Amino acid sequence: MKKAYLLLLASIAALPLSAREVQGAAKTGETTGSMKTVEELCQPSKAQSDLSINNVRATILGGGDMWWDLNTARYEVPKGSNKHSMFAGSLWLGGVDEGNQLKLAAMTYRQAGNDYWPGPLTTDGSASNNK
């Protein structure tokens, strides 16, 4: 009985550790209707920067991703050691609009598209709000 209990406990503990693609989500670049979406008309961010602070070197991307370059881990501690303690992370922002509807921008390894886009900015640096 004790072995069965431990096996059940171990399997329950391992369930949240599995990763898989979002089922039913459209792949990046696929058109689901006859009209092009905003995502198809805009280019995803390609900007990236390496932060080098307190003996840590970490890459951040302009599309909301952190600690990877879309292929390999880029959170290195101590810097120069080629030891990476984290593979990837991202910025998740959420809130409720005037109609009490939840709005969320959350990257999941870009497997279902991008939630963050650069711009649109005008030539004077202010944001454009024309629709």
Contacts in CASP RR format, 6 or more apart in sequence:
PFRMAT RR
TARGET T0000
AUTHOR 0000-0000-0000
METHOD contacts of the structure
MODEL  1
MKKAYLLLLASIAALPLSAREVQGAAKTGETTGSMKTVEELCQPSKAQSD
LSINNVRATILGGGDMWWDLNTARYEVPKGSNKHSMFAGSLWLGGVDEGN
QLKLAAMTYRQAGNDYWPGPLTTDGSASNNK
21 111 0 8 1.000
22 108 0 8 1.000
22 111 0 8 1.000
22 112 0 8 1.000
25 111 0 8 1.000
25 112 0 8 1.000
26 32 0 8 1.000
26 112 0 8 1.000
27 112 0 8 1.000
28 39 0 8 1.000
28 110 0 8 1.000
28 111 0 8 1.000
28 112 0 8 1.000
28 113 0 8 1.000
28 114 0 8 1.000
29 39 0 8 1.000
29 40 0 8 1.000
29 113 0 8 1.000
31 37 0 8 1.000
31 40 0 8 1.000
38 117 0 8 1.000
39 113 0 8 1.000
39 114 0 8 1.000
39 117 0 8 1.000
42 117 0 8 1.000
43 118 0 8 1.000
44 63 0 8 1.000
44 114 0 8 1.000
44 117 0 8 1.000
45 61 0 8 1.000
45 62 0 8 1.000
45 63 0 8 1.000
45 64 0 8 1.000
45 114 0 8 1.000
45 116 0 8 1.000
45 117 0 8 1.000
45 118 0 8 1.000
47 61 0 8 1.000
47 62 0 8 1.000
47 63 0 8 1.000
47 118 0 8 1.000
48 59 0 8 1.000
48 60 0 8 1.000
48 61 0 8 1.000
48 62 0 8 1.000
48 69 0 8 1.000
49 59 0 8 1.000
49 60 0 8 1.000
50 57 0 8 1.000
50 58 0 8 1.000
50 59 0 8 1.000
50 74 0 8 1.000
51 57 0 8 1.000
51 58 0 8 1.000
51 59 0 8 1.000
51 60 0 8 1.000
52 79 0 8 1.000
55 77 0 8 1.000
55 78 0 8 1.000
55 79 0 8 1.000
56 75 0 8 1.000
56 76 0 8 1.000
56 77 0 8 1.000
56 78 0 8 1.000
56 79 0 8 1.000
57 74 0 8 1.000
57 75 0 8 1.000
57 76 0 8 1.000
57 79 0 8 1.000
57 80 0 8 1.000
58 66 0 8 1.000
58 67 0 8 1.000
58 74 0 8 1.000
58 75 0 8 1.000
58 76 0 8 1.000
59 66 0 8 1.000
59 67 0 8 1.000
59 68 0 8 1.000
59 69 0 8 1.000
59 74 0 8 1.000
59 75 0 8 1.000
60 66 0 8 1.000
60 67 0 8 1.000
61 68 0 8 1.000
61 69 0 8 1.000
61 70 0 8 1.000
62 116 0 8 1.000
62 118 0 8 1.000
63 107 0 8 1.000
63 114 0 8 1.000
63 116 0 8 1.000
63 117 0 8 1.000
63 118 0 8 1.000
64 90 0 8 1.000
64 91 0 8 1.000
64 107 0 8 1.000
64 115 0 8 1.000
64 116 0 8 1.000
65 88 0 8 1.000
65 89 0 8 1.000
65 90 0 8 1.000
65 107 0 8 1.000
65 110 0 8 1.000
66 75 0 8 1.000
66 88 0 8 1.000
66 89 0 8 1.000
66 90 0 8 1.000
66 91 0 8 1.000
67 73 0 8 1.000
67 74 0 8 1.000
67 75 0 8 1.000
67 86 0 8 1.000
67 87 0 8 1.000
67 88 0 8 1.000
67 89 0 8 1.000
68 74 0 8 1.000
68 75 0 8 1.000
68 87 0 8 1.000
68 88 0 8 1.000
68 89 0 8 1.000
70 110 0 8 1.000
73 84 0 8 1.000
73 86 0 8 1.000
73 87 0 8 1.000
73 88 0 8 1.000
74 84 0 8 1.000
75 84 0 8 1.000
75 85 0 8 1.000
75 86 0 8 1.000
75 87 0 8 1.000
76 82 0 8 1.000
76 83 0 8 1.000
76 84 0 8 1.000
77 83 0 8 1.000
77 84 0 8 1.000
77 85 0 8 1.000
88 109 0 8 1.000
89 107 0 8 1.000
90 106 0 8 1.000
90 107 0 8 1.000
90 108 0 8 1.000
91 105 0 8 1.000
91 107 0 8 1.000
91 116 0 8 1.000
92 104 0 8 1.000
92 105 0 8 1.000
92 106 0 8 1.000
92 107 0 8 1.000
93 104 0 8 1.000
93 105 0 8 1.000
93 106 0 8 1.000
94 102 0 8 1.000
94 103 0 8 1.000
94 104 0 8 1.000
94 105 0 8 1.000
94 106 0 8 1.000
95 102 0 8 1.000
95 103 0 8 1.000
95 104 0 8 1.000
96 102 0 8 1.000
96 103 0 8 1.000
97 103 0 8 1.000
105 115 0 8 1.000
105 116 0 8 1.000
106 115 0 8 1.000
107 114 0 8 1.000
107 115 0 8 1.000
107 116 0 8 1.000
119 127 0 8 1.000
119 128 0 8 1.000
120 127 0 8 1.000
120 128 0 8 1.000
121 127 0 8 1.000
121 128 0 8 1.000
122 128 0 8 1.000
END
